[in-house]
Amino acid sequence: MAVIIVTIAAGFLHRYKQKNPGAFLIFASGQQGGVYVELAKEFKTIIEDHLPNVSVQLQSSAGSVENVFLIDSGTAQLALVQNDIRGSAQLRTVAPLHRDYLHILVRKNSGISSFRALDGRTFTTGLNGSGSLPVVEALTRYFSFSDQTVIQKMSVTDGISALREGKTDALMLVLGFRAPAIMDLIADADSEIEFLKIPAIEVEALKGFILSYPICETIELPPFSYQSEPPQPVTTLAIQTLLVADKDVPDEIIKPITEVLFAHRSELIHQHPAAAQMSESFDQSLISFPMHPGAKQYFSRDEPGFIMRYAEAMAFILSLMLATYGLITATRKWISQKQKDRIDDYYILVEQYLSKLENTRDPGEEEIEEIARSLKEIRHAAYSLLAREKLIPDASFRIFQHLLEQCEQRLREFRS
């Protein structure tokens, strides 16, 4: 009895584990002062609150490029990355999240009034491994900045300090909307920092840049996004942020993670307005990395099944099959009727000869031989058609044979 109870309990435990798989996941986020770190904290809270068997450990990093490396090396299983970052075969998309914006900030007394004015100057961007550096380097190449231009690679906090202290002419960082570090910088009562207002001709030039760097878009940063800044809309670049996973993380883990994040999207929005851009409707062709099968299962949950998707095509095929069957049946019936008509013709001829023989008391020898030749020709013709399947051996054919035998029997009687 005890063995039975233990066996049943083990079975229930096994089924529970199948439905509630456990996992320990390292989540690579970003630098302090950016949106990634704060958003990753909220993701961790929601995942652990609603998936008790899943444990998440946050891992800070330089940013998107390093996050790709952390997943590729097996160090991390989840990460936030920009859609423009060069990935690897190990990366899979879980969900598109929000846009990251290129923040270009200068000191108000710098005299810098255009992007091209930064050529030959010193400006600061993100560290190696950040998502900011590839975008900024691509921009300087596109606008053909000279070798005198100095690009300082710093952390978010160090870069902001350098701008505040006048140690750099500008700061260019790709960060989420209302990034905490930028909010703090603008909130400084003594701040002399402003967003660079890109002139119209350079806005048009940015459209050309997008043709060579297609995973981004031009967008307007709304007025007063950061308290007093910018006082007017500022055109800049935006790039989609993705939640990605190692492709080896089981579908049974990724699907419920995707589900709880979207189910509790309102909680995320309350903490981080950028989460309002999360949507289940998106164009997968615009995502750099393939979808994780577990996430794909979640997003396709409401799609019609095979029969519903192809009902119209299946109905057409069924109609075509029925029409074909009807045509074949009609053709067979026509052929059968033609075969019957042929045997009926022979049947009538033989019946005529039989009637003649029965109504004649003493036919001459020539007449008997002529009837015999005719019957022989009829027999040969009928059996030839039967061999070529142009006659069917049905009841009519058997009657024909019987009449033929009667005629031949009658002829034998006359000859004897």
C-alpha positions in Angstrom: 0.0 0.0 0.0 2.8 2.4 0.9 4.5 1.6 -2.4 1.3 2.5 -4.3 1.0 5.8 -2.4 4.6 6.8 -3.1 4.3 5.9 -6.8 1.1 8.0 -7.1 2.7 10.9 -5.3 5.8 10.7 -7.5 3.6 10.7 -10.6 1.8 13.8 -9.4 5.1 15.5 -8.6 6.5 14.7 -12.0 3.4 16.1 -13.7 3.6 19.2 -11.5 7.2 19.8 -12.5 6.3 19.4 -16.2 3.6 22.1 -15.9 5.7 24.3 -13.5 9.3 23.9 -14.7 12.0 25.5 -12.6 14.9 27.5 -13.8 17.7 29.8 -12.6 18.3 32.6 -15.1 20.9 35.3 -15.2 19.5 38.5 -16.7 22.0 40.9 -18.3 20.8 44.5 -18.1 23.0 47.6 -18.5 24.6 50.5 -16.7 23.4 52.4 -13.7 21.6 55.6 -14.8 20.0 53.9 -17.8 16.5 52.4 -18.3 17.8 48.9 -18.8 18.8 48.4 -15.2 15.5 49.7 -13.8 13.4 47.7 -16.3 15.3 44.5 -15.6 14.5 44.9 -11.9 10.8 45.1 -12.6 11.0 42.1 -14.9 12.7 40.1 -12.2 10.1 41.1 -9.6 7.2 40.1 -11.9 8.7 36.9 -13.0 9.6 35.7 -9.5 6.3 36.8 -8.1 4.2 34.9 -10.6 6.5 32.0 -11.5 7.7 30.8 -8.1 9.9 28.1 -9.7 11.9 30.6 -11.7 14.7 32.5 -10.1 16.3 35.5 -11.8 19.7 37.1 -11.0 20.5 40.5 -12.4 23.8 41.1 -14.1 25.0 44.7 -14.8 26.9 45.3 -18.0 28.3 47.9 -20.3 25.1 47.5 -22.5 23.8 45.7 -25.5 27.0 44.6 -27.1 28.3 43.0 -23.9 24.9 41.5 -23.3 25.1 39.6 -26.6 28.5 38.3 -25.6 27.2 37.2 -22.2 24.5 35.2 -23.8 26.8 33.8 -26.5 29.2 32.7 -23.8 26.5 31.0 -21.7 27.0 33.5 -18.8 23.5 34.9 -19.2 20.2 33.5 -20.3 18.1 36.7 -20.6 19.2 40.1 -21.7 18.1 43.5 -23.0 19.7 44.5 -26.4 19.2 47.1 -29.1 17.7 45.7 -32.3 20.7 47.1 -34.3 23.4 45.1 -32.5 25.1 42.4 -34.4 24.0 39.1 -32.7 24.9 35.5 -32.9 23.2 32.2 -33.7 22.6 31.8 -29.9 20.2 34.7 -29.6 16.5 34.5 -29.8 13.9 37.3 -29.4 11.4 37.0 -26.6 9.6 40.3 -27.2 10.1 43.8 -28.6 9.9 46.3 -25.7 10.4 50.0 -26.2 12.4 52.5 -28.2 15.8 53.7 -27.2 16.6 57.3 -28.2 19.8 58.9 -29.2 20.3 61.7 -26.6 22.7 64.4 -27.9 23.4 66.9 -25.1 25.7 70.0 -25.1 26.5 72.9 -22.8 24.4 75.9 -23.5 27.4 78.2 -24.0 29.3 75.7 -26.3 28.2 77.4 -29.5 27.4 74.0 -31.0 24.2 74.4 -33.0 24.3 71.4 -35.4 25.6 67.8 -35.5 28.3 68.6 -38.0 29.6 71.3 -35.6 30.9 68.3 -33.5 33.4 67.5 -36.2 36.9 68.1 -34.8 35.5 68.4 -31.3 35.7 66.1 -28.2 32.5 64.3 -27.3 31.6 61.4 -25.1 29.7 58.3 -25.7 29.2 54.8 -24.2 31.8 52.2 -23.2 33.0 49.4 -25.4 30.2 46.9 -25.1 27.4 49.5 -25.0 24.7 50.0 -27.6 25.6 53.7 -27.9 29.1 53.2 -29.4 28.1 51.4 -32.6 25.5 54.0 -33.5 27.7 57.0 -32.8 30.7 55.5 -34.7 28.3 54.8 -37.7 27.1 58.4 -37.6 30.6 59.9 -37.5 31.6 57.7 -40.5 28.4 58.7 -42.4 29.0 62.4 -41.8 32.8 62.0 -42.6 34.1 63.4 -39.3 37.8 64.2 -39.4 40.6 62.5 -37.5 40.8 65.4 -35.1 37.5 64.4 -33.6 38.0 62.8 -30.2 35.5 60.2 -29.0 35.7 59.5 -25.3 34.2 56.1 -24.2 32.8 56.4 -20.7 30.1 54.9 -18.5 26.8 56.8 -18.4 27.5 58.4 -15.0 31.1 59.3 -15.9 30.0 60.8 -19.3 27.4 62.9 -17.6 29.9 64.2 -15.0 32.4 65.0 -17.8 29.7 67.1 -19.6 28.6 68.8 -16.4 32.2 69.7 -15.6 33.0 71.0 -19.1 35.5 68.2 -19.8 33.7 67.2 -23.1 31.9 69.2 -25.7 28.9 66.9 -26.0 27.4 63.7 -24.8 25.8 61.1 -27.1 24.1 58.2 -25.5 21.4 55.8 -26.7 19.1 55.4 -23.7 15.4 54.7 -23.0 12.9 57.5 -22.7 13.3 59.6 -19.5 16.5 57.8 -18.5 17.1 58.4 -14.8 20.6 59.7 -15.3 19.5 62.3 -17.9 16.5 63.3 -15.6 19.0 64.0 -12.8 21.3 66.0 -15.0 18.5 68.2 -16.3 16.9 68.5 -12.8 20.2 70.1 -11.5 19.2 73.7 -10.7 22.5 74.9 -12.0 22.4 72.8 -15.1 23.6 74.6 -18.3 22.9 71.5 -20.3 20.5 71.3 -23.3 19.5 69.0 -26.1 21.2 69.6 -29.5 18.7 71.0 -31.9 19.5 69.4 -35.3 18.7 71.8 -38.2 16.3 70.8 -41.0 19.1 70.0 -43.5 20.7 67.5 -41.1 17.3 66.0 -40.4 17.1 65.2 -44.1 20.7 63.8 -44.0 19.6 61.5 -41.2 17.1 59.9 -43.6 20.1 59.0 -45.8 21.9 57.6 -42.8 19.0 55.3 -42.1 19.3 53.8 -45.6 22.8 52.7 -44.6 21.9 51.9 -41.0 18.3 50.6 -41.5 17.5 49.2 -38.0 16.7 52.7 -36.7 14.3 55.5 -37.4 14.0 59.3 -37.1 11.7 60.4 -34.3 10.9 63.6 -32.4 11.7 63.8 -28.7 8.6 65.6 -27.3 8.9 68.9 -25.6 9.7 68.8 -21.8 10.4 65.1 -21.9 13.0 65.8 -19.3 11.3 68.5 -17.2 12.5 71.8 -18.8 14.2 70.1 -21.8 13.8 70.2 -24.6 11.6 73.3 -24.8 10.7 72.4 -28.4 10.5 69.0 -30.3 14.0 67.7 -31.1 14.6 65.3 -34.0 16.8 62.3 -33.2 17.2 58.6 -33.9 15.3 55.7 -32.2 16.1 52.0 -32.0 13.9 49.2 -30.8 14.9 47.4 -27.6 14.4 43.7 -27.4 14.1 41.2 -24.6 16.2 38.3 -25.8 17.1 34.8 -24.5 19.6 32.0 -25.1 18.0 29.7 -27.6 18.8 26.8 -25.3 16.4 28.0 -22.6 13.4 25.6 -22.8 10.2 26.7 -24.4 8.4 25.7 -21.2 10.3 28.5 -19.4 10.2 31.2 -22.1 6.5 30.9 -22.9 5.2 31.6 -19.3 7.8 34.4 -18.8 6.4 36.1 -22.0 2.9 35.5 -20.7 3.4 37.0 -17.3 5.3 40.1 -18.6 2.4 40.9 -20.9 -0.3 40.0 -18.4 1.3 42.4 -15.9 2.2 45.1 -18.4 0.2 47.7 -16.5 2.5 47.2 -13.4 5.5 47.8 -15.7 4.0 50.9 -17.1 3.3 52.3 -13.6 7.0 52.0 -12.8 8.5 52.7 -16.2 6.4 54.6 -18.9 8.7 53.1 -21.6 6.9 49.8 -21.0 3.7 51.3 -22.6 5.4 50.7 -25.9 5.3 46.9 -25.4 2.8 45.3 -27.8 1.9 41.8 -28.9 1.3 43.1 -32.4 4.6 43.7 -34.3 6.3 43.0 -37.6 8.6 40.0 -37.0 10.5 40.9 -40.3 11.8 44.1 -38.5 13.3 42.1 -35.7 17.0 41.2 -36.1 17.0 37.9 -34.2 14.7 34.9 -34.8 11.8 34.5 -32.3 12.3 32.0 -29.5 9.9 29.1 -30.0 8.4 29.5 -26.5 7.6 33.2 -27.2 6.2 32.3 -30.6 3.9 29.8 -28.9 2.5 32.6 -26.7 2.1 35.2 -29.5 0.4 32.6 -31.8 -2.0 31.3 -29.1 -5.1 32.9 -30.7 -4.3 32.1 -34.2 -6.8 29.8 -36.0 -5.8 26.1 -36.3 -4.9 24.4 -39.5 -8.5 23.6 -40.5 -9.7 27.1 -39.8 -6.8 28.7 -41.7 -7.2 26.6 -44.7 -11.0 26.0 -44.6 -11.6 28.0 -47.8 -8.9 26.2 -49.7 -10.0 22.8 -48.4 -13.6 23.6 -49.4 -12.4 24.4 -52.9 -10.4 21.2 -53.1 -13.4 19.2 -51.8 -15.6 20.8 -54.4 -13.1 20.0 -57.1 -12.8 16.4 -55.9 -16.6 16.0 -56.0 -16.8 17.5 -59.4 -14.1 15.2 -60.6 -15.8 12.2 -59.1 -19.1 13.3 -60.8 -17.3 13.6 -64.1 -15.6 10.2 -63.8 -19.0 8.6 -62.8 -20.7 10.2 -65.7 -18.0 9.1 -68.1 -18.1 5.5 -66.8 -21.9 5.5 -67.2 -21.6 6.8 -70.7 -19.0 4.1 -71.6 -21.1 1.5 -70.0 -24.1 2.6 -72.0 -22.1 2.5 -75.2 -20.9 -1.0 -74.3 -24.6 -2.0 -73.7 -25.7 -0.4 -77.0 -23.1 -2.5 -78.9 -24.2 -5.8 -77.4 -27.8 -4.8 -78.0 -27.0 -4.4 -81.7 -25.5 -7.9 -81.8 -28.3 -9.2 -79.7 -30.9 -7.9 -82.3 -29.0 -9.4 -85.2 -28.8 -12.8 -83.6 -32.4 -12.7 -82.6 -33.4 -11.9 -86.2 -31.4 -14.9 -87.5 -33.0 -17.2 -84.8 -36.5 -16.0 -85.7 -35.8 -16.7 -89.4 -34.5 -20.2 -88.6 -37.5 -21.0 -86.4 -40.0 -19.8 -89.0 -38.3 -21.7 -91.9 -39.1 -25.4 -92.3 -36.5 -26.3 -94.9 -33.9 -23.6 -95.7 -31.6 -24.3 -98.6 -27.9 -25.2 -98.1 -26.7 -21.9 -99.3 -28.9 -20.0 -96.9 -27.8 -22.2 -94.0 -24.1 -21.5 -94.9 -24.7 -17.8 -95.2 -26.4 -17.6 -91.8 -23.6 -19.7 -90.3 -21.0 -17.2 -91.7 -22.9 -14.3 -90.4 -23.2 -15.8 -86.9 -19.5 -16.6 -87.0 -18.6 -12.9 -87.9 -21.0 -11.7 -85.1 -19.4 -14.0 -82.6 -15.8 -12.9 -83.6 -16.7 -9.2 -83.5 -18.4 -9.5 -80.1 -15.6 -11.4 -78.5 -13.0 -9.1 -80.0 -14.8 -6.1 -78.4 -15.0 -8.0 -75.1 -11.3 -8.7 -75.2 -10.6 -5.0 -75.7 -12.9 -4.1 -72.8 -15.4 -2.3 -75.2 -18.1 -4.8 -74.1 -18.9 -5.9 -70.5 -19.8 -9.5 -69.7 -23.0 -8.5 -68.1 -26.6 -10.1 -68.2 -27.1 -8.7 -71.8 -23.9 -10.4 -73.0 -25.0 -13.7 -71.5 -28.4 -13.4 -73.2 -26.5 -12.7 -76.5 -24.4 -15.9 -75.9 -27.5 -17.9 -75.2 -29.3 -16.7 -78.4 -26.1 -17.4 -80.4 -26.0 -20.9 -79.0 -29.7 -21.4 -80.0 -29.0 -20.3 -83.5 -26.0 -22.6 -83.9 -28.0 -25.5 -82.4 -30.8 -24.8 -84.9 -28.3 -24.8 -87.8 -26.9 -28.1 -86.6 -30.4 -29.6 -86.7 -31.0 -28.4 -90.3 -27.6 -29.9 -91.3 -28.3 -33.3 -89.7 
